[in-house]
Amino acid sequence: MKKVIGFIAVAALIYSSALMAEFDQSKAYVGGGLAYNSPDGSASDSMIGYQGFVGYDLNDLVSIHEKVGFSVEAGYATSGDFCSTVDFGLGLGSQSFCGGSSDGIWTTAVFDYKVKEKIKAIGRIGYDLANINGLIIGAGGQYELNSQMSVVAEYVIRNFHKGLQANFIYHL
């Protein structure tokens, strides 16, 4: 039930934001990518996840500075299944446990700062409505391949896991 309510809230946020900005299809974008995640920050418990998302540039609505951009995004992500090894100590050995993931919808506000002609520094903050709800924060960089396509690399921290993400964005 929480996920349904969360999805409705995310959809309403994007829809209302787009209406307030007099929806312009050229400001909308879609994206997707892969993430190298870890529940505790160590490589031994890493997992590969993926995500897909939609976004909308709100630069006309929120004008902070000529080099600063603002957009909203919403998407679906899965962290991938993780494995963990527990060492029981006292010579009792260890046991590996596999399974479990964080899957669900999320929404974020994304700020970008134009560093050079095609390079932007980005930061995000939002909410993850996955299995374990919580805050999302992240920072990274974006390189514009051309006027419609970009690649993004970020370090993102979620309530359940943290990791590196690589995404591709296509502006409609």
N, C-alpha and C positions, 0 to 999 in steps of 0.2 A: 504494500500500500504506500509506503514511504517513497518508493521509486516512481510510482504513478503520479503522486502529488508533486514530486520533484521534477519529473518530466514536464508536467503541465506548467509548473512555475518557470522552468527554463524556456519552454516554447513561448509563454506569455511575455517573458522578458525580451526575447529576440523580436517577437512580433511587434510589441509596443515600441521598442527602440527603432525598428525599421519604419513604423508608421510616423513616429515623431520626426524622423529625419526625411520624410517624404521618400519612400523607398526608391532607390536608384540601383538597378541591377548591377551596374558597374562597380558598386561598392561591396557587393556580396562576394563571398569566396567559399570554396570547399577545400578540404585538405585531408591528409591522412599520413600515417607513418608508423615507424617502429620505435619501441622503447626497450632499453636495457635496464631492467629494474632489480632492486634488491630490498627485501623487507628491513634489513638492518644495516645497509650500507656496505656490506662485505661482498666480494666477488663470489664467495663460496656458496651463497644462497641466491644467486642471480636467476633471473627469468626474462624471457623475451616476450614482450606484449605488443599490441597494436592498437591503433585508434583511428577513428574517422570523425570529422567535425565540419561544422559550417560556421561562418563568421560574417560580420558586417562592420565596415568602417564607419565610425561616427565622428569623423574629423570636422564635419560641418556643424554638428550639434555641440561638440565639446572642443573648443579651440583653446589650447593651452599656450602653445608657442609654434612658430612655423616649422620647427624641426621635430616637434612632438606629435605623435599620432595616437589615436585611441580607437579601439574596436571591442566588440563583444564576441565571444565564441561559445559554442555549445557542441558537445559531442558524446560519443560512446567510446569507452576504452576498456581493455582487458589487460591486466598485468602479466598474464601468462602464469602457468603453474610453477610453483617454486618447490625446491627441495631443501631440506635442512638436516644437518647431522648433529645429534645430541651425544656428547661424551659423558657417560655416567660416572667416570672417575673411579678411583679405588680399584683399578684393574678390571672393572666390570665390562669394559668395551664401550662401543658406541652403536647407535642405531640411526639409520637414515629414514626420514619421513618425507614423502613426496605428495604433492597435491595442494589444493587451495589456490585461490587467486582473488583478485579484486576486480570485479567487473561492474560496469554501470555507466550512467550518464554523468556529465560534469558541465559546468559553465564557468567562464572566467572573463574578467576585464583584462584587456591586453594594452599595455602602453609601449610605444616604440619611440626611439630617438634616432634620427638620421645622422649617422656618423660621417659617412661619405656618400657619394652619388648612389651607389647600389647596396650599401651596407647599413644595417640598422641594429642597434642594441634593443633588446626587448625584455620586458618584465611582465609578469602576470600574477593575478591574485583572483581566487574564486573558491568555488565549493564543489566537492566531489560527492556525488550521491551513489557511490558504489556500495559494495557489501558493508564497508565500514565508512560511514559518512565523515567528512572532515574538510579542512582547509586545504587548498592547493596554492602553492607559491612557486614561482619559477623565474629563471633568468637565462638569457642566451643571446644568440645573434641570428640575423636573417640576411640572406643574400638574394637580391633580385636578379633572376636570370634574364628576364625581359619584363615588359609592362604587365604581363598576365601571370607569370610563374615565379615562384620563390622557393628557396630551400631554407629550413630553419633547424638550428641545433640548440637544444636547451637542457638545462639541469632543472628538474622539477621535483619538488618535495610534496608528497601527499601524506595523508594520515596513516596509511598502511605501508607505503613503500616510497622509495626515492629512486631516481635514475636519470639516465641520459635519454633524450628523445631526438629523433631525426624525422622531420616532417616535410612534406611537399605541399605547397599551396597553389591553387589555381583560381585567379580572379575571373569572375564571369563577365 
